[in-house]
Amino acid sequence: MIHRQVKSKSTWLLSFCVAGAALGSTGCQVSMNGQTLPSPYYLQDDVQYFPAGPEFKLPREAAALRAAQAEDRALNR
């Protein structure tokens, strides 16, 4: 009987340690009670910077549409 109690305690302790190591090593956002919480190491995380791009991302497509419209107007006259 004593052996069984020790085995169950050691199994519980091992599973607790494995779960703690898995949770402690992830370092990502977690959702808890409807809140999205940051990693505990968010102050040490490197910041990703994405430089600003052009405001209008489709200049070639817009130019092609204007050319097609101009061609349509020229043919319909």
CNS distance restraints for C-alpha pairs under 8 A (distance, minus, plus):
assign (resid   1 and name CA) (resid   5 and name CA) 6.54 0.50 0.50
assign (resid   2 and name CA) (resid   6 and name CA) 6.31 0.50 0.50
assign (resid   3 and name CA) (resid   7 and name CA) 6.14 0.50 0.50
assign (resid   4 and name CA) (resid   8 and name CA) 6.17 0.50 0.50
assign (resid   5 and name CA) (resid   9 and name CA) 6.14 0.50 0.50
assign (resid   6 and name CA) (resid  10 and name CA) 6.07 0.50 0.50
assign (resid   7 and name CA) (resid  11 and name CA) 6.03 0.50 0.50
assign (resid   8 and name CA) (resid  12 and name CA) 6.04 0.50 0.50
assign (resid   9 and name CA) (resid  13 and name CA) 6.04 0.50 0.50
assign (resid  10 and name CA) (resid  14 and name CA) 6.01 0.50 0.50
assign (resid  11 and name CA) (resid  15 and name CA) 6.16 0.50 0.50
assign (resid  12 and name CA) (resid  16 and name CA) 6.07 0.50 0.50
assign (resid  13 and name CA) (resid  17 and name CA) 6.13 0.50 0.50
assign (resid  14 and name CA) (resid  18 and name CA) 6.18 0.50 0.50
assign (resid  15 and name CA) (resid  19 and name CA) 6.09 0.50 0.50
assign (resid  16 and name CA) (resid  20 and name CA) 6.06 0.50 0.50
assign (resid  17 and name CA) (resid  21 and name CA) 6.06 0.50 0.50
assign (resid  18 and name CA) (resid  22 and name CA) 6.15 0.50 0.50
assign (resid  19 and name CA) (resid  23 and name CA) 6.15 0.50 0.50
assign (resid  20 and name CA) (resid  24 and name CA) 5.85 0.50 0.50
assign (resid  21 and name CA) (resid  25 and name CA) 6.00 0.50 0.50
assign (resid  22 and name CA) (resid  26 and name CA) 6.50 0.50 0.50
assign (resid  23 and name CA) (resid  27 and name CA) 7.89 0.50 0.50
assign (resid  27 and name CA) (resid  39 and name CA) 5.15 0.50 0.50
assign (resid  27 and name CA) (resid  40 and name CA) 6.97 0.50 0.50
assign (resid  27 and name CA) (resid  41 and name CA) 6.87 0.50 0.50
assign (resid  28 and name CA) (resid  38 and name CA) 6.72 0.50 0.50
assign (resid  28 and name CA) (resid  39 and name CA) 4.98 0.50 0.50
assign (resid  29 and name CA) (resid  36 and name CA) 6.61 0.50 0.50
assign (resid  29 and name CA) (resid  37 and name CA) 5.66 0.50 0.50
assign (resid  29 and name CA) (resid  38 and name CA) 4.65 0.50 0.50
assign (resid  29 and name CA) (resid  39 and name CA) 5.27 0.50 0.50
assign (resid  30 and name CA) (resid  36 and name CA) 5.78 0.50 0.50
assign (resid  30 and name CA) (resid  37 and name CA) 5.39 0.50 0.50
assign (resid  30 and name CA) (resid  38 and name CA) 6.63 0.50 0.50
assign (resid  30 and name CA) (resid  39 and name CA) 7.37 0.50 0.50
assign (resid  31 and name CA) (resid  35 and name CA) 5.48 0.50 0.50
assign (resid  31 and name CA) (resid  36 and name CA) 4.49 0.50 0.50
assign (resid  31 and name CA) (resid  37 and name CA) 6.11 0.50 0.50
assign (resid  32 and name CA) (resid  36 and name CA) 6.48 0.50 0.50
assign (resid  32 and name CA) (resid  37 and name CA) 7.16 0.50 0.50
assign (resid  38 and name CA) (resid  42 and name CA) 6.48 0.50 0.50
assign (resid  41 and name CA) (resid  45 and name CA) 6.49 0.50 0.50
assign (resid  58 and name CA) (resid  62 and name CA) 6.25 0.50 0.50
assign (resid  59 and name CA) (resid  63 and name CA) 6.14 0.50 0.50
assign (resid  60 and name CA) (resid  64 and name CA) 6.15 0.50 0.50
assign (resid  61 and name CA) (resid  65 and name CA) 6.20 0.50 0.50
assign (resid  62 and name CA) (resid  66 and name CA) 6.24 0.50 0.50
assign (resid  63 and name CA) (resid  67 and name CA) 6.19 0.50 0.50
assign (resid  64 and name CA) (resid  68 and name CA) 6.14 0.50 0.50
assign (resid  65 and name CA) (resid  69 and name CA) 6.11 0.50 0.50
assign (resid  66 and name CA) (resid  70 and name CA) 6.11 0.50 0.50
assign (resid  67 and name CA) (resid  71 and name CA) 6.10 0.50 0.50
assign (resid  68 and name CA) (resid  72 and name CA) 6.10 0.50 0.50
assign (resid  69 and name CA) (resid  73 and name CA) 6.20 0.50 0.50
assign (resid  70 and name CA) (resid  74 and name CA) 6.17 0.50 0.50
assign (resid  71 and name CA) (resid  75 and name CA) 6.21 0.50 0.50
assign (resid  72 and name CA) (resid  76 and name CA) 6.16 0.50 0.50
assign (resid  73 and name CA) (resid  77 and name CA) 6.42 0.50 0.50
